[in-house]
Amino acid sequence: MKTITKPLALTAAITLSLAASAWAAPTAATGGTDAFTVLSLEQAPNWLNAQDVAAQLQAMNVDALTIGNVHREADTSGTSHVPDPLEALADQLGYTYRFVSADPASAERRGSIVISRLPVEAESGIEAPGMNYLRLNDGRHVVALYTQTAAADGARFKQLIEASRVGAPAVLLGANDAAVAGFDAQGDVARSNGFQSATSTPVKLRIDADSPAIAGKLLTLGYAAPVGGDTPWMDTSLNADARARLIVAKMTDDEKFQMLHSYFGLGKDGGPLPEGAVGSAGFVPGVARLGIPSQQSADAGVGVTNPGGIRKGDHATAMPSGPSTASSWNPEVAFAGGATMGREAWQQRFNILLAGSVNLQRDPRNGRNFEYAGEDPLLAGRLVGESIRGVQSQHVVSTMKHFALNDMETSRNFHSAEIGEQAMRESDLLAFEIALDIGKPGSVMCSYNRINGIYGCEHDYLMNQVLKQEWKFPGFVMSDWGGVHSGSKAALAGLDQQSAGEVFDKAVYFDAPLRLAVNGGVVPRARLDDMVSRILRAMFANGNFDLPPQHQPIDDAAGFAAAQRTVEEGSVLLRNANNVLPLGPEVKRIVIIGGHADKGVIGGGGSSMVGWTAKGTNAVPGVLPTTWPGPVIFHPSSPLEALRAERPDASIEYVDGRNVAAAARAAAAADVAIVFATQWSAESVDLPHMKLPDNQDALIAGVAKANPKTVVVLETNGPVELPWLQQVPAVLQAWYPGIRGGEGIAALLTGKVNPSGRLPVTWPVDASQLPRPEVNGLGFNPKHKPDDTIDYDIEGANVGYKWFAAKGLTPQFAFGHGLSYTSFTYENLSATAMGQRLVATVDIRNTGKVAGADVAQLYLKMPEGSATPIRLIGFQKVTLQPGESRRIRIEAEPKTLASFDTADKQWKIAEGRYELQLSRSANEPVETSPFVLSGGVVR
């Protein structure tokens, strides 16, 4: 058992007064200059005296501290190794800390450290291993800071700079002289235009009274004079806040109010499009005299939509559903999916994407679960955050939605989600908070529903107190389409923009009614300017002014690759008795049954439906419903044709499955029968039950009885009842697999790709295991009217696997469950903690005969009597060759260790005895370790 406490120097030295003053921005009063300063050290300290180090950094006006060629030890079991003291220092003082390595999956790594006292507007991450980019904001200027490790690829580094700089003054550390044209090089440092001077001074940083000082150099870069002229807001050396303030000061009231409400981009009641709209969800006219571009918003939960094909010739990649991305447990997959959607939006003239859905799955019957990322706040927040970051890497604003508790669609415009503050903060809001921290979305979309009786788009606590004040969200809050019920009340509560009110709301509240409120003093003019500034700030920060979208052909091949990778990593092998899968060469006769698998794969309905792709539109037209929230769509990616392409040596036939007896006869004559089962769901309506529709359970049972080697491929919104499970040896959950679903499923069934998906949700046996087994109003034409409230206090923060653990229930399949065609072992779990940082390492070995990936899941079992019995605190996906072993490092998300104190609005780690569990799923620990955490506040 380990009891870890902070070193005395860190415990005693870091105080609130230090946090307020250390590394203060240079001002005329302190003798500072209008410059950006970087301190580069030759080595990293093993420990430090926080008060002494911070005082020195303050005296030097250091904006960022960097250390290259840092070696991180593989094992944390030794008493000499604790988490990086610089990381602990950054945590205490509220600064950004980054460690970037060329091999982020390995525990023993070399890389570089960056600490910044300045807020971060954007950053690189898992998509650029070995490289680092931070866009920093000093209160007036913005600067792009780049570092790279010795192993980083020069061409990829150049590509990162060109994609992310957006005209900002830039500094390159550790780059070769020829990395990017237009930079002035001084040794291993290069600077771009936007700086008028540069000095480099040798320094020595004293880490304590007894240890030798660490040598380094202080680089001071003086900013160039402001651009000035008639459009000073086009000065790219200024940060987004300064640019927004400059342009708002020049706007008339009419121009300001024009920013505050969008028009329906498809026209009102079938009429013409608004002038200038390209055809999609929302449109805000620009202001030509000031160079403000129009806002063109596209629906894009799973790809860029083209409703009814209104934009002739435009198509996009239909990405797999949100649970498919979440099942990958891979931030790289999430980022790539977001980048695909962002790139294709930009190429279709959109600068805002209505993406970033974070709502937790509290009920598998929720019709919109296919847009979301599962039940756990850490997994959902991290992956949706990466998706948002991917969208915005393409200079397109992403939303984060639906804020908050829009966890059911039934009566979504009216019902009230009832939940206590602590439970809300530790579940749904924690997912949003993590996604916000990672993705930094330009906009947040408030939800339709009420939360504890107050509409989401009028909720002062959520929008003002939590989002804008506590989380310091600098962007703007837009409403959902039809989510606004007032003018001044909503504006004062934190809503910044009304969406398409002329079509979806009772009035355009943010036009004439809000004008009256402002002119009458009900809404202060400062609030009006704040609303406009937030919108324009998001546009400046994401390149809408500097890199406006251009109508270009999309890269179909790149989109297909991103979609197929998501299918392959996100499909979950739920069962594989007797190793029926993969289909071996001895399997010569295969029959595929049902699910329209000869034509395509099913997708979800509603505003996120991607109906126009490079492979055409609906492969199976006419399936009911054909009107909103339909039509039911099948993306043209045939599993039958894909499997025939993978197995040209086999005889593969198709039976539609409408006749159970005929399907059984075909199955009896085959070596293997594969049944494709589908379940359609859609926005605005919940599923009435957890059963497969259209007699598919009887079909599966009949086929399984005829052929003991039956495989079921599920294309569903989420978990369904599986009454035939024990008669079916193999089940693959493919979710809604998108435009490359057929190809991805065929690769998994044949073993060309080894399944590595793990469930992002708990799979109940049936609805009786849910917190609310019966919910009124579900489905089309329900027998009973919906309830006015949904009581989420029943489970509170115990969503999904936490509910099952608290109630002692055994699910059909646990959260995190998923099988592979190989096997893995774990050994030597070790962990240590300092302050709010907990780091675990463990050995993982591929003990099978084929390459594969496993997801190491780290859970914290809470002390006896805790309201929440267990929590996922970290995870790492690892790919290994047969026989390969690797020691991996998993760092816990600090807030998953803590509970939210509603009295003082802080996250607090309770001192006490815990148990770490390294698991294959939430109820399958393979390595455990008792652990003692010291108490403290998470910052």
Salt bridges, closest charged atoms under 4 A:
ASP34 OD1 - HIS141 NE2 3.12
ASP52 OD1 - ARG206 NH2 2.48
ASP63 OD1 - ARG117 NH2 2.74
GLU73 OE1 - HIS81 ND1 3.92
ASP75 OD1 - ARG887 NH2 3.35
GLU87 OE1 - ARG72 NH2 3.98
GLU87 OE2 - ARG837 NE 3.54
ASP91 OD2 - ARG837 NE 2.61
GLU108 OE2 - HIS71 NE2 3.28
GLU121 OE1 - ARG135 NE 3.59
GLU121 OE2 - ARG537 NH2 3.43
GLU123 OE1 - ARG98 NH1 2.48
GLU123 OE2 - LYS440 NZ 3.00
GLU127 OE1 - ARG389 NH2 2.70
GLU162 OE2 - LYS158 NZ 2.48
ASP188 OD1 - LYS217 NZ 3.31
ASP241 OD1 - ARG537 NE 3.00
ASP253 OD2 - ARG525 NH2 2.79
ASP254 OD1 - ARG515 NH1 2.91
GLU255 OE2 - ARG289 NE 2.63
ASP314 OD2 - ARG311 NE 2.86
ASP314 OD1 - HIS551 NE2 2.85
GLU332 OE1 - ARG565 NH2 3.45
ASP363 OD2 - ARG365 NH2 2.70
GLU371 OE2 - ARG368 NE 2.67
GLU386 OE1 - ARG389 NH2 2.80
ASP407 OD2 - ARG362 NE 3.25
GLU409 OE1 - ARG412 NH1 2.81
GLU421 OE2 - LYS905 NZ 2.63
GLU426 OE1 - ARG871 NH2 3.62
ASP428 OD1 - ARG362 NH2 2.85
GLU433 OE2 - LYS895 NZ 2.20
GLU458 OE1 - LYS489 NZ 3.47
GLU470 OE2 - ARG425 NH2 2.48
ASP480 OD2 - HIS402 NE2 3.88
ASP496 OD2 - LYS468 NZ 2.89
ASP496 OD1 - ARG527 NH2 2.89
ASP511 OD2 - HIS261 NE2 3.89
ASP511 OD1 - ARG515 NE 3.01
ASP529 OD1 - LYS256 NZ 2.79
ASP530 OD2 - ARG527 NH1 2.70
ASP530 OD1 - ARG534 NE 3.21
ASP546 OD1 - ARG243 NH2 2.99
ASP556 OD1 - HIS315 NE2 2.85
GLU569 OE2 - ARG565 NE 3.05
GLU569 OE1 - LYS877 NZ 2.86
GLU641 OE2 - ARG644 NH1 3.25
GLU646 OE2 - LYS752 NZ 3.24
ASP649 OD2 - LYS588 NZ 3.19
ASP649 OD1 - ARG647 NE 2.83
ASP671 OD1 - ARG589 NH2 3.03
GLU683 OE2 - ARG368 NH1 3.39
GLU683 OE2 - ARG412 NH1 2.97
GLU721 OE1 - LYS691 NZ 3.19
GLU743 OE2 - LYS615 NZ 3.18
GLU743 OE2 - ARG740 NH1 3.65
GLU795 OE2 - ARG362 NH1 2.97
GLU795 OE1 - ARG772 NH1 2.73
ASP843 OD1 - ARG887 NH1 3.18
ASP854 OD1 - ARG758 NH2 2.88
GLU884 OE2 - ARG886 NH2 3.31
GLU891 OE2 - ARG837 NH1 2.96
GLU891 OE1 - ARG889 NH2 3.86
ASP901 OD2 - LYS908 NZ 3.09
ASP904 OD2 - LYS908 NZ 2.64
